Structures are given as C-alpha cells and as structure tokens.
C-alpha cells in the first residue's frame, strides 16, 4: 500500500500567522478502480482507504507510523514561505505609476 506524507496548504482564509499550523497528513493511494454504480449512476469503489486521512503533529511521527505498518511512503516537503515586505506608504510612492500608463499624449 502506497502512502503520501505531506503538510497541507492553508486555505485562502488562513494566510496570515504561523501559530496554528496544520499537522502532517498521511493519505493513501487508490488501489482499486472506480466504477459506475448501475442503479443510481454514482461513482463507487471498493477501496475504503481513500476515505482515510491520518493526522500527526510532526513529520517524524507520520514516518514512524508508515514504517511500523510496512507502508511504502513518499514525503512531500512543504514549500518555503516567502514574505514580501510591504508598507501602506508604497501605494502612494511617486515611482509607483509606470510611464506605459501615461495617457497624456
């Protein structure tokens, strides 16, 4: 059984602050094919591990769980956060408007 260990990205409503970060998650790869259920036409599967998401406080705990249970796993490291310093005064800077938008000609 293959597993993916990763730290999920924040939602659009949670972009500021570093305090309440998401935990590390283990998700399992699909092992059974999807099928169309003939009566209602819904998509179905016989693989219940798709519904399972295990959460851990640290990456090491998640890796330890995968190794203990003999899972083949892949660790996806989170991307480094880049902080662009901004100030309110920069909105009114003289050089903010480029010459390409000058329509006085």
C-alpha positions in Angstrom: 0.0 0.0 0.0 1.4 3.4 -1.0 1.1 6.4 1.2 1.8 10.1 0.8 3.0 12.2 3.8 2.6 15.9 3.4 1.7 19.1 5.2 -1.5 20.6 3.6 -1.6 24.2 2.4 -3.6 26.8 4.3 -6.9 27.9 2.9 -7.4 31.3 1.5 -9.0 32.4 4.8 -5.9 31.5 6.8 -3.0 33.1 5.0 -1.6 35.2 7.9 0.0 33.9 11.1 2.3 30.9 11.8 0.9 29.8 15.2 -1.9 27.3 14.4 -0.2 25.4 11.5 -1.8 22.3 10.0 -0.5 18.9 11.1 1.2 16.4 8.9 -1.1 14.1 7.0 -0.9 10.6 5.6 -3.1 9.9 2.6 -3.3 6.5 0.8 -3.1 6.0 -2.9 -6.1 4.5 -4.7 -5.6 0.7 -5.2 -9.0 -0.2 -6.7 -10.6 1.1 -9.9 -13.6 3.4 -9.8 -16.8 2.1 -11.2 -20.2 3.5 -12.1 -22.9 2.0 -9.8 -25.6 0.7 -12.2 -28.8 1.6 -10.3 -28.1 5.3 -9.4 -25.1 6.1 -11.7 -22.9 7.2 -8.8 -19.2 6.7 -8.9 -18.1 3.9 -6.5 -15.0 2.0 -5.3 -14.2 -1.0 -3.2 -11.2 0.8 -1.6 -12.0 2.3 1.7 -8.6 3.7 2.4 -9.4 6.7 0.1 -11.7 8.0 2.9 -8.9 7.8 5.5 -6.6 10.8 6.4 -4.3 10.3 9.4 -3.0 13.5 11.1 0.2 13.7 13.0 1.9 16.6 14.9 5.3 16.0 13.3 6.7 14.5 10.1 8.7 12.0 12.2 5.6 10.6 13.8 4.0 10.1 10.4 7.1 8.4 9.0 7.3 6.2 12.1 3.7 5.1 11.6 4.3 4.2 8.0 7.5 2.2 8.8 5.8 0.4 11.7 3.0 -0.7 9.4 5.1 -1.6 6.4 3.8 1.1 4.2 5.6 2.3 1.1 5.6 6.1 1.6 6.7 9.3 -0.1 7.3 12.5 1.8 6.4 15.8 0.2 8.2 18.7 1.9 6.2 22.0 2.2 7.4 24.9 0.1 9.3 27.7 1.9 7.1 30.7 2.6 8.4 33.9 1.0 7.5 37.1 2.8 7.4 40.2 0.7 7.8 43.3 2.9 5.0 45.8 2.1 4.1 49.2 3.5 1.0 51.3 3.1 3.1 54.2 2.1 4.3 52.3 -1.0 0.8 52.7 -2.5 1.4 56.5 -2.8 5.0 56.4 -4.0 5.9 58.7 -6.9 7.5 56.0 -8.9 4.6 53.5 -8.5 2.9 54.5 -11.8 4.9 53.4 -14.8 5.3 55.6 -18.0 3.4 53.0 -20.0 0.2 54.0 -18.5 0.7 57.7 -19.2 -2.2 58.8 -21.5 -1.4 62.5 -21.7 0.0 62.2 -25.3 
